[in-house]
Amino acid sequence: MSVNQVPLARQVDVALEKLSGELRGLTAGTIVLQIRDDAVGRFGIRHLPVDCGTSGQGANGMSVPQVMLLRRLAVEALRHKSGWTHGEISYDFVVKQDKVYLSVQFESNYNMANLMFRFSPKRQDRKEASSE
């Protein structure tokens, strides 16, 4: 089974499952997923290695249930993605007072060279048009 046969929601869930060990050590950051042909390519987390200003309870990062909640919210957010197959999904997250907050940003990418290639006439068509 190829990656293109697996639904994007399942791919996002698998990527976040792979990152769960790293997420358990964080209180804030950005998860980045690069999408090509509706398939997850590269993925990872952007975060500051030192969490300044956080003290007391919750300073050790997310708990396992909070990571599971983050995964569920990330997959549910895919309902808002429509009409594009290439781009990037960014999930900004923060844990405050033992609650997980998530903000999602979708970025669609298109390649003009691919569009122009599709609309340019074939050589055969150009020869026939010039001979008329």
Secondary structure by P-SEA (a helix, b strand, c coil): cccccccaaaaaaaaaaaaaaaaaaccbbbbbbbbccccccbbbbbcccccccccccccccccaaaaaaaaaaaaaaccccccccbbbbbbbbbbcccbbbbbbbbbbbbbaaaaaaaacccaaaaaaaaac
